[in-house]
Amino acid sequence: MNFPKSFFLPIILFFFACNAFGQDILYLQKKDHPHRFRKLPLDREYRLKTKDSLYFSDIFSVTDSTLSVIAPVFRSDSETVYDMNGKPSGKKAITRLAGNDTVIIPFSRIQYIRKDFVKNNQWVVPFIYGGFGAAAGILFLPFALIDGPDTFHNWILFEGVLVGVCGPALLIGVGSRKFDTQEKWELKRTK
């Protein structure tokens, strides 16, 4: 199938326009080195630590000086608690999840932002099980020594393979980068 050369030009211009006029970009700029910056895509989950709370959510929207995150909202109900004789013994507070709400956080209140190395770390779960297997295998090392030095040597090699395969995957999968926005980094927004 042959396409004319003028067919690709509007498609390429469309993608450039989407990139230039698309969604807002949030980035961190180093305070002592202004040429160093890190982009924060808005489609990922971040851990935001403010002065009074911790949010683990994706960033919903960004303005010049605030950002909005989706956070769970809890409501507190109270019900009367009765003792064994049927008499009221006092009030007991019960906290229930009411739903999710948008919370607006000013840039100045954010202490740090923690960003995971990978966007989706569900692939790490089998390696976590392998890491637990390696830790449990160390407990059985004395039993491998009972059968002789060859069995002990094979068991040590098996443990080394488990640690060699699971260790780097765990370090990459559960690793994250912390950006201190009070002292080292500054949040900025571009269009």
URKAGI-V675360 format. One record per backbone hydrogen bond with DSSP energy under -0.5 kcal/mol. CO is the residue of the C=O (numbers start at 1). NH is the residue of the N-H. If there is no record, write none. Layout:
# URKAGI-V675360
co=CO nh=NH
co=CO nh=NH
This chain:
# URKAGI-V675360
co=1 nh=3
co=4 nh=7
co=4 nh=8
co=5 nh=8
co=5 nh=9
co=6 nh=10
co=7 nh=11
co=8 nh=12
co=9 nh=13
co=10 nh=14
co=11 nh=15
co=12 nh=16
co=13 nh=17
co=14 nh=18
co=15 nh=19
co=16 nh=20
co=17 nh=21
co=18 nh=22
co=24 nh=26
co=25 nh=190
co=26 nh=40
co=27 nh=188
co=28 nh=38
co=29 nh=186
co=33 nh=36
co=36 nh=30
co=38 nh=28
co=39 nh=41
co=40 nh=26
co=41 nh=44
co=44 nh=59
co=45 nh=116
co=46 nh=48
co=46 nh=57
co=47 nh=49
co=47 nh=114
co=48 nh=50
co=48 nh=55
co=49 nh=111
co=49 nh=112
co=53 nh=50
co=55 nh=48
co=57 nh=46
co=58 nh=60
co=58 nh=70
co=61 nh=68
co=65 nh=107
co=66 nh=63
co=67 nh=105
co=68 nh=60
co=68 nh=61
co=69 nh=71
co=69 nh=103
co=71 nh=101
co=73 nh=98
co=73 nh=99
co=75 nh=77
co=75 nh=96
co=77 nh=94
co=79 nh=92
co=81 nh=89
co=81 nh=90
co=83 nh=86
co=87 nh=83
co=90 nh=81
co=92 nh=79
co=94 nh=77
co=96 nh=75
co=96 nh=98
co=99 nh=73
co=101 nh=71
co=103 nh=69
co=103 nh=105
co=105 nh=67
co=106 nh=109
co=106 nh=110
co=107 nh=110
co=109 nh=51
co=111 nh=181
co=111 nh=182
co=112 nh=49
co=113 nh=115
co=113 nh=179
co=114 nh=47
co=115 nh=177
co=119 nh=121
co=121 nh=124
co=122 nh=125
co=124 nh=128
co=125 nh=129
co=126 nh=130
co=127 nh=131
co=128 nh=132
co=129 nh=133
co=130 nh=134
co=131 nh=135
co=132 nh=136
co=133 nh=137
co=134 nh=138
co=135 nh=139
co=136 nh=139
co=136 nh=140
co=138 nh=141
co=140 nh=144
co=141 nh=145
co=142 nh=146
co=143 nh=147
co=145 nh=148
co=148 nh=152
co=149 nh=153
co=150 nh=154
co=151 nh=155
co=152 nh=156
co=153 nh=157
co=154 nh=158
co=155 nh=159
co=156 nh=160
co=157 nh=161
co=158 nh=162
co=159 nh=163
co=160 nh=164
co=161 nh=165
co=162 nh=166
co=163 nh=167
co=165 nh=169
co=166 nh=170
co=167 nh=171
co=168 nh=172
co=169 nh=173
co=170 nh=174
co=175 nh=117
co=177 nh=115
co=178 nh=180
co=179 nh=113
co=179 nh=181
co=180 nh=184
co=180 nh=185
co=184 nh=31
co=186 nh=29
co=188 nh=27
co=190 nh=25
